[in-house]
């Protein structure tokens, strides 16, 4: 593995926070801001083109400008670590899940306290997905259940339980009533949110599935794995995987489709416990190609800027 790792490393450039020199004398320039949390950050999501929301072990939810680094709002109400945060893009509503078994809704321009509570899970909430219009919320937990909620009233509209379905992540398919879910049972499921029923289950993988994302056109799904790979699935032809992205040496902790600019090919990014972020050409990386670069600062900007065109700023 040592030889293989050295071979792969020779084709990537690593940018560190302090601005270290990478391959061929390249210098990675990154911007550092004051910490948004007093403990580890467990989840981050886009809120608006220049705003992101994060949750951490300090039990708080923070809304920050990733351009200036300013913390605009801080919400406190959970009794234990925040595990997931999400928001419908360009919405003023922020949602957070926690180890205290609850989910809360916060208003960006409202009071400092939660505007809605969603109690009901029996264990830590590990999945959170909001509909594009922010009217419905789906939550998942290690209690093997997935729930659907009305965000206005806080009413639980449905609950489905599947044996051994320890939820790891949820994401909503843009423009559709479907929700993608990854699980510790090594499967990726498609839920029909209207009746809260499983519409399709992809073939089980060899390892626990840790995260998922859906392309903006709603055609593809991406899932990451404790095995170190990420898998691309076609939501229109659900018989099997399209391709896999292999190159990490430890758990692939998250995956995301990157914004696509007019002159750029579609790409995805993966992060791993091996301390790297890799950007892949979506259509060729799993068919014998390799990742483009290992540029953590660029990936962070792209992931947090849904309105961006995918170009690196000087």
ROFI-854393 format. One record per residue (C-alpha): residue in one letter; x, y, z; residue number from 0. Coordinates in steps of 0.5 Angstrom, whole numbers, plus 2048, in hexadecimal, padded with zeros to 3 digits. Example, Ala and Ser with C-alpha at 12.3 -4.5 7.8 and 13.67 -1.06 7.14 Angstrom:
REM ROFI-854393
<aa:A	px:819	py:7F7	pz:810	i:0>
<aa:S	px:81B	py:7FE	pz:80E	i:1>
This chain:
REM ROFI-854393
<aa:X	px:800	py:800	pz:800	i:0>
<aa:X	px:806	py:805	pz:801	i:1>
<aa:X	px:808	py:804	pz:7FA	i:2>
<aa:X	px:801	py:806	pz:7F8	i:3>
<aa:X	px:800	py:80B	pz:7FC	i:4>
<aa:X	px:806	py:80F	pz:7FA	i:5>
<aa:X	px:804	py:80E	pz:7F3	i:6>
<aa:X	px:7FE	py:811	pz:7F4	i:7>
<aa:X	px:801	py:817	pz:7F8	i:8>
<aa:X	px:805	py:819	pz:7F3	i:9>
<aa:X	px:7FF	py:81B	pz:7EE	i:10>
<aa:X	px:7FC	py:81F	pz:7F3	i:11>
<aa:X	px:7FD	py:826	pz:7F7	i:12>
<aa:X	px:7FC	py:827	pz:7FE	i:13>
<aa:X	px:7FA	py:82E	pz:801	i:14>
<aa:X	px:7FB	py:82F	pz:808	i:15>
<aa:X	px:7F7	py:834	pz:80C	i:16>
<aa:X	px:7FE	py:837	pz:80E	i:17>
<aa:X	px:800	py:838	pz:806	i:18>
<aa:X	px:805	py:833	pz:805	i:19>
<aa:X	px:808	py:831	pz:7FF	i:20>
<aa:X	px:806	py:82B	pz:7FB	i:21>
<aa:X	px:808	py:828	pz:7F4	i:22>
<aa:X	px:80C	py:82C	pz:7EF	i:23>
<aa:X	px:80D	py:832	pz:7F4	i:24>
<aa:X	px:805	py:833	pz:7F4	i:25>
<aa:X	px:803	py:837	pz:7FA	i:26>
<aa:X	px:7FC	py:836	pz:7FD	i:27>
<aa:X	px:7F9	py:83C	pz:800	i:28>
<aa:X	px:7F3	py:83C	pz:805	i:29>
<aa:X	px:7F0	py:840	pz:809	i:30>
<aa:X	px:7EF	py:83F	pz:811	i:31>
<aa:X	px:7EA	py:842	pz:815	i:32>
<aa:X	px:7E8	py:842	pz:81C	i:33>
<aa:X	px:7E5	py:83B	pz:81E	i:34>
<aa:X	px:7DD	py:83B	pz:81E	i:35>
<aa:X	px:7DD	py:836	pz:823	i:36>
<aa:X	px:7E0	py:834	pz:82A	i:37>
<aa:X	px:7E1	py:82D	pz:828	i:38>
<aa:X	px:7E1	py:828	pz:822	i:39>
<aa:X	px:7DC	py:82A	pz:81C	i:40>
<aa:X	px:7D8	py:824	pz:81B	i:41>
<aa:X	px:7D4	py:827	pz:815	i:42>
<aa:X	px:7D4	py:82C	pz:810	i:43>
<aa:X	px:7CF	py:82E	pz:80A	i:44>
<aa:X	px:7CE	py:834	pz:805	i:45>
<aa:X	px:7C8	py:839	pz:807	i:46>
<aa:X	px:7C9	py:83E	pz:802	i:47>
<aa:X	px:7CF	py:840	pz:7FD	i:48>
<aa:X	px:7D3	py:843	pz:802	i:49>
<aa:X	px:7D0	py:840	pz:808	i:50>
<aa:X	px:7D1	py:839	pz:80B	i:51>
<aa:X	px:7CE	py:836	pz:812	i:52>
<aa:X	px:7D2	py:831	pz:816	i:53>
<aa:X	px:7D1	py:82D	pz:81C	i:54>
<aa:X	px:7D6	py:82B	pz:822	i:55>
<aa:X	px:7D8	py:827	pz:828	i:56>
<aa:X	px:7D7	py:82E	pz:82C	i:57>
<aa:X	px:7CF	py:82C	pz:82B	i:58>
<aa:X	px:7CE	py:833	pz:826	i:59>
<aa:X	px:7CC	py:834	pz:81F	i:60>
<aa:X	px:7D0	py:83A	pz:81C	i:61>
<aa:X	px:7CF	py:83E	pz:816	i:62>
<aa:X	px:7D5	py:841	pz:812	i:63>
<aa:X	px:7D7	py:845	pz:80C	i:64>
<aa:X	px:7DD	py:840	pz:809	i:65>
<aa:X	px:7DF	py:846	pz:805	i:66>
<aa:X	px:7E0	py:84B	pz:80B	i:67>
<aa:X	px:7E1	py:846	pz:811	i:68>
<aa:X	px:7DB	py:84A	pz:815	i:69>
<aa:X	px:7D7	py:846	pz:819	i:70>
<aa:X	px:7D0	py:849	pz:818	i:71>
<aa:X	px:7CB	py:845	pz:81D	i:72>
<aa:X	px:7CC	py:83F	pz:822	i:73>
<aa:X	px:7C7	py:83B	pz:824	i:74>
<aa:X	px:7C7	py:837	pz:82B	i:75>
<aa:X	px:7C2	py:832	pz:82D	i:76>
<aa:X	px:7C4	py:82B	pz:82C	i:77>
<aa:X	px:7C6	py:827	pz:833	i:78>
<aa:X	px:7CB	py:823	pz:82F	i:79>
<aa:X	px:7D0	py:823	pz:829	i:80>
<aa:X	px:7CD	py:826	pz:822	i:81>
<aa:X	px:7CE	py:820	pz:81D	i:82>
<aa:X	px:7CB	py:823	pz:817	i:83>
<aa:X	px:7C9	py:82A	pz:814	i:84>
<aa:X	px:7C5	py:82B	pz:80E	i:85>
<aa:X	px:7C1	py:831	pz:80A	i:86>
<aa:X	px:7BD	py:831	pz:804	i:87>
<aa:X	px:7C1	py:836	pz:7FF	i:88>
<aa:X	px:7BF	py:83D	pz:800	i:89>
<aa:X	px:7BB	py:83C	pz:806	i:90>
<aa:X	px:7BB	py:83F	pz:80C	i:91>
<aa:X	px:7BA	py:839	pz:810	i:92>
<aa:X	px:7BF	py:835	pz:813	i:93>
<aa:X	px:7BE	py:82E	pz:816	i:94>
<aa:X	px:7C3	py:82A	pz:81B	i:95>
<aa:X	px:7C3	py:823	pz:81E	i:96>
<aa:X	px:7C6	py:821	pz:824	i:97>
<aa:X	px:7C8	py:81B	pz:828	i:98>
<aa:X	px:7C3	py:81E	pz:82D	i:99>
<aa:X	px:7BE	py:81A	pz:828	i:100>
<aa:X	px:7BB	py:820	pz:826	i:101>
<aa:X	px:7BB	py:825	pz:820	i:102>
<aa:X	px:7BA	py:82C	pz:820	i:103>
<aa:X	px:7B8	py:832	pz:81B	i:104>
<aa:X	px:7BB	py:838	pz:81B	i:105>
<aa:X	px:7B9	py:83F	pz:818	i:106>
<aa:X	px:7BF	py:843	pz:815	i:107>
<aa:X	px:7BC	py:849	pz:816	i:108>
<aa:X	px:7B7	py:847	pz:81C	i:109>
<aa:X	px:7B8	py:846	pz:824	i:110>
<aa:X	px:7BE	py:843	pz:827	i:111>
<aa:X	px:7BA	py:83D	pz:829	i:112>
<aa:X	px:7B8	py:837	pz:824	i:113>
<aa:X	px:7B1	py:839	pz:821	i:114>
<aa:X	px:7AF	py:831	pz:820	i:115>
<aa:X	px:7B1	py:82B	pz:824	i:116>
<aa:X	px:7B1	py:824	pz:821	i:117>
<aa:X	px:7B1	py:81F	pz:826	i:118>
<aa:X	px:7B0	py:817	pz:825	i:119>
<aa:X	px:7B6	py:813	pz:824	i:120>
<aa:X	px:7B8	py:80F	pz:829	i:121>
<aa:X	px:7C0	py:80F	pz:828	i:122>
<aa:X	px:7C5	py:814	pz:825	i:123>
<aa:X	px:7C2	py:818	pz:81E	i:124>
<aa:X	px:7C7	py:816	pz:819	i:125>
<aa:X	px:7C3	py:818	pz:812	i:126>
<aa:X	px:7C0	py:81F	pz:810	i:127>
<aa:X	px:7BD	py:821	pz:80A	i:128>
<aa:X	px:7B8	py:827	pz:808	i:129>
<aa:X	px:7B4	py:827	pz:802	i:130>
<aa:X	px:7B6	py:82D	pz:7FD	i:131>
<aa:X	px:7B0	py:831	pz:7FF	i:132>
<aa:X	px:7B2	py:830	pz:807	i:133>
<aa:X	px:7AB	py:82E	pz:808	i:134>
<aa:X	px:7AD	py:827	pz:80A	i:135>
<aa:X	px:7B2	py:823	pz:80E	i:136>
<aa:X	px:7B5	py:81C	pz:80E	i:137>
<aa:X	px:7B9	py:81A	pz:814	i:138>
<aa:X	px:7BD	py:813	pz:815	i:139>
<aa:X	px:7C0	py:810	pz:81B	i:140>
<aa:X	px:7C4	py:80A	pz:81E	i:141>
<aa:X	px:7BD	py:808	pz:821	i:142>
<aa:X	px:7BC	py:805	pz:81A	i:143>
<aa:X	px:7B6	py:80A	pz:818	i:144>
<aa:X	px:7B5	py:80F	pz:813	i:145>
<aa:X	px:7B0	py:815	pz:814	i:146>
<aa:X	px:7AC	py:81A	pz:810	i:147>
<aa:X	px:7AA	py:821	pz:813	i:148>
<aa:X	px:7A6	py:827	pz:812	i:149>
<aa:X	px:7AB	py:82D	pz:813	i:150>
<aa:X	px:7A5	py:832	pz:815	i:151>
<aa:X	px:7A2	py:82E	pz:81A	i:152>
<aa:X	px:7A7	py:829	pz:81C	i:153>
<aa:X	px:7A2	py:823	pz:81B	i:154>
<aa:X	px:7A5	py:81C	pz:819	i:155>
<aa:X	px:7A2	py:81A	pz:813	i:156>
<aa:X	px:7A5	py:813	pz:813	i:157>
<aa:X	px:7AA	py:80E	pz:815	i:158>
<aa:X	px:7AD	py:808	pz:812	i:159>
<aa:X	px:7B1	py:803	pz:816	i:160>
<aa:X	px:7B6	py:7FE	pz:812	i:161>
<aa:X	px:7BA	py:7F9	pz:816	i:162>
<aa:X	px:7C1	py:7FB	pz:817	i:163>
<aa:X	px:7C0	py:801	pz:813	i:164>
<aa:X	px:7C5	py:805	pz:817	i:165>
<aa:X	px:7C5	py:80C	pz:813	i:166>
<aa:X	px:7CB	py:810	pz:811	i:167>
<aa:X	px:7C9	py:815	pz:80C	i:168>
<aa:X	px:7C3	py:818	pz:809	i:169>
<aa:X	px:7C2	py:81C	pz:803	i:170>
<aa:X	px:7BC	py:81F	pz:7FF	i:171>
<aa:X	px:7BC	py:81E	pz:7F7	i:172>
<aa:X	px:7BB	py:825	pz:7F4	i:173>
<aa:X	px:7B4	py:826	pz:7F1	i:174>
<aa:X	px:7B2	py:81F	pz:7F3	i:175>
<aa:X	px:7AE	py:81C	pz:7F9	i:176>
<aa:X	px:7B4	py:817	pz:7FA	i:177>
<aa:X	px:7B9	py:817	pz:800	i:178>
<aa:X	px:7BF	py:813	pz:7FF	i:179>
<aa:X	px:7C2	py:80F	pz:805	i:180>
<aa:X	px:7C8	py:80C	pz:807	i:181>
<aa:X	px:7C9	py:807	pz:80D	i:182>
<aa:X	px:7CE	py:802	pz:811	i:183>
<aa:X	px:7CA	py:7FC	pz:80E	i:184>
<aa:X	px:7CF	py:7FE	pz:808	i:185>
<aa:X	px:7C9	py:800	pz:803	i:186>
<aa:X	px:7C6	py:806	pz:800	i:187>
<aa:X	px:7BF	py:807	pz:800	i:188>
<aa:X	px:7BA	py:80C	pz:7FC	i:189>
<aa:X	px:7B4	py:80E	pz:800	i:190>
<aa:X	px:7AD	py:810	pz:7FD	i:191>
<aa:X	px:7AC	py:816	pz:802	i:192>
<aa:X	px:7A4	py:816	pz:800	i:193>
<aa:X	px:7A3	py:80F	pz:804	i:194>
<aa:X	px:7AA	py:80F	pz:807	i:195>
<aa:X	px:7AB	py:808	pz:804	i:196>
<aa:X	px:7B1	py:805	pz:801	i:197>
<aa:X	px:7B1	py:806	pz:7F9	i:198>
<aa:X	px:7B8	py:803	pz:7F8	i:199>
<aa:X	px:7BE	py:800	pz:7FB	i:200>
<aa:X	px:7C4	py:800	pz:7F7	i:201>
<aa:X	px:7C9	py:7F9	pz:7F8	i:202>
<aa:X	px:7CC	py:7F9	pz:7FF	i:203>
<aa:X	px:7D3	py:7FB	pz:7FF	i:204>
<aa:X	px:7D9	py:7F8	pz:803	i:205>
<aa:X	px:7DA	py:7FD	pz:808	i:206>
<aa:X	px:7D5	py:802	pz:80C	i:207>
<aa:X	px:7D3	py:808	pz:808	i:208>
<aa:X	px:7D4	py:80E	pz:80B	i:209>
<aa:X	px:7D1	py:814	pz:807	i:210>
<aa:X	px:7CE	py:816	pz:801	i:211>
<aa:X	px:7CC	py:81B	pz:7FC	i:212>
<aa:X	px:7C8	py:81C	pz:7F6	i:213>
<aa:X	px:7CA	py:820	pz:7EF	i:214>
<aa:X	px:7C6	py:827	pz:7EE	i:215>
<aa:X	px:7C2	py:824	pz:7E8	i:216>
<aa:X	px:7C0	py:81E	pz:7EC	i:217>
<aa:X	px:7C3	py:819	pz:7E8	i:218>
<aa:X	px:7C9	py:816	pz:7EC	i:219>
<aa:X	px:7CA	py:814	pz:7F3	i:220>
<aa:X	px:7D1	py:814	pz:7F7	i:221>
<aa:X	px:7D2	py:80F	pz:7FD	i:222>
<aa:X	px:7D8	py:80F	pz:801	i:223>
<aa:X	px:7DB	py:809	pz:805	i:224>
<aa:X	px:7DF	py:806	pz:80B	i:225>
<aa:X	px:7E3	py:802	pz:805	i:226>
<aa:X	px:7E6	py:809	pz:803	i:227>
<aa:X	px:7E2	py:809	pz:7FC	i:228>
<aa:X	px:7DC	py:80D	pz:7FA	i:229>
<aa:X	px:7D7	py:80B	pz:7F5	i:230>
<aa:X	px:7D3	py:80E	pz:7EF	i:231>
<aa:X	px:7CC	py:80C	pz:7EE	i:232>
<aa:X	px:7C7	py:80D	pz:7E9	i:233>
<aa:X	px:7C0	py:80F	pz:7EB	i:234>
<aa:X	px:7BD	py:80E	pz:7E5	i:235>
<aa:X	px:7C0	py:807	pz:7E4	i:236>
<aa:X	px:7C1	py:804	pz:7EB	i:237>
<aa:X	px:7C3	py:7FD	pz:7E9	i:238>
<aa:X	px:7CA	py:7FE	pz:7EB	i:239>
<aa:X	px:7D0	py:803	pz:7EC	i:240>
<aa:X	px:7D3	py:808	pz:7E7	i:241>
<aa:X	px:7DA	py:808	pz:7E9	i:242>
<aa:X	px:7DE	py:808	pz:7F0	i:243>
<aa:X	px:7E3	py:80D	pz:7F2	i:244>
<aa:X	px:7E9	py:80A	pz:7F5	i:245>
<aa:X	px:7EF	py:80D	pz:7F8	i:246>
<aa:X	px:7EE	py:80F	pz:800	i:247>
<aa:X	px:7F2	py:80A	pz:805	i:248>
<aa:X	px:7ED	py:80B	pz:80A	i:249>
<aa:X	px:7E5	py:80C	pz:80B	i:250>
<aa:X	px:7E2	py:811	pz:806	i:251>
<aa:X	px:7DE	py:815	pz:80B	i:252>
<aa:X	px:7DA	py:81A	pz:806	i:253>
<aa:X	px:7D9	py:81B	pz:7FF	i:254>
<aa:X	px:7D6	py:820	pz:7FB	i:255>
<aa:X	px:7D4	py:822	pz:7F4	i:256>
<aa:X	px:7D8	py:829	pz:7F2	i:257>
<aa:X	px:7D5	py:82F	pz:7EE	i:258>
<aa:X	px:7D6	py:82E	pz:7E7	i:259>
<aa:X	px:7D9	py:834	pz:7E3	i:260>
<aa:X	px:7D7	py:836	pz:7DC	i:261>
<aa:X	px:7DE	py:833	pz:7DA	i:262>
<aa:X	px:7DF	py:82E	pz:7DF	i:263>
<aa:X	px:7DE	py:826	pz:7DF	i:264>
<aa:X	px:7D9	py:824	pz:7E4	i:265>
<aa:X	px:7DD	py:822	pz:7EA	i:266>
<aa:X	px:7DC	py:81F	pz:7F1	i:267>
<aa:X	px:7E0	py:820	pz:7F8	i:268>
<aa:X	px:7E2	py:81B	pz:7FD	i:269>
<aa:X	px:7E5	py:81C	pz:804	i:270>
<aa:X	px:7E8	py:816	pz:808	i:271>
<aa:X	px:7EB	py:815	pz:80F	i:272>
<aa:X	px:7F2	py:814	pz:80C	i:273>
<aa:X	px:7F2	py:81C	pz:80C	i:274>
<aa:X	px:7F1	py:81D	pz:805	i:275>
<aa:X	px:7EB	py:820	pz:800	i:276>
<aa:X	px:7EB	py:81E	pz:7F9	i:277>
<aa:X	px:7E8	py:821	pz:7F3	i:278>
<aa:X	px:7E6	py:81C	pz:7EE	i:279>
<aa:X	px:7E3	py:81C	pz:7E6	i:280>
<aa:X	px:7DC	py:819	pz:7E7	i:281>
<aa:X	px:7DC	py:815	pz:7E1	i:282>
<aa:X	px:7E3	py:812	pz:7E0	i:283>
<aa:X	px:7E6	py:812	pz:7E7	i:284>
<aa:X	px:7E3	py:80B	pz:7E8	i:285>
<aa:X	px:7E5	py:808	pz:7E1	i:286>
<aa:X	px:7EC	py:808	pz:7E2	i:287>
<aa:X	px:7ED	py:810	pz:7E3	i:288>
<aa:X	px:7F0	py:813	pz:7E9	i:289>
<aa:X	px:7EE	py:819	pz:7ED	i:290>
<aa:X	px:7F0	py:820	pz:7EB	i:291>
<aa:X	px:7F3	py:823	pz:7F1	i:292>
<aa:X	px:7F3	py:823	pz:7F9	i:293>
<aa:X	px:7F1	py:82A	pz:7FA	i:294>
<aa:X	px:7EE	py:82B	pz:801	i:295>
<aa:X	px:7ED	py:832	pz:801	i:296>
<aa:X	px:7EA	py:832	pz:7FA	i:297>
<aa:X	px:7E5	py:82D	pz:7FC	i:298>
<aa:X	px:7E3	py:830	pz:802	i:299>
<aa:X	px:7E1	py:837	pz:7FE	i:300>
<aa:X	px:7DD	py:833	pz:7F8	i:301>
<aa:X	px:7D9	py:82E	pz:7FD	i:302>
<aa:X	px:7D7	py:835	pz:801	i:303>
<aa:X	px:7D5	py:839	pz:7FB	i:304>
<aa:X	px:7CF	py:836	pz:7F8	i:305>
<aa:X	px:7CE	py:83C	pz:7F3	i:306>
<aa:X	px:7D6	py:83C	pz:7F1	i:307>
<aa:X	px:7D8	py:83A	pz:7EA	i:308>
<aa:X	px:7DD	py:835	pz:7EC	i:309>
<aa:X	px:7E3	py:839	pz:7EB	i:310>
<aa:X	px:7E9	py:83A	pz:7F0	i:311>
<aa:X	px:7EA	py:842	pz:7F2	i:312>
<aa:X	px:7F1	py:845	pz:7F2	i:313>
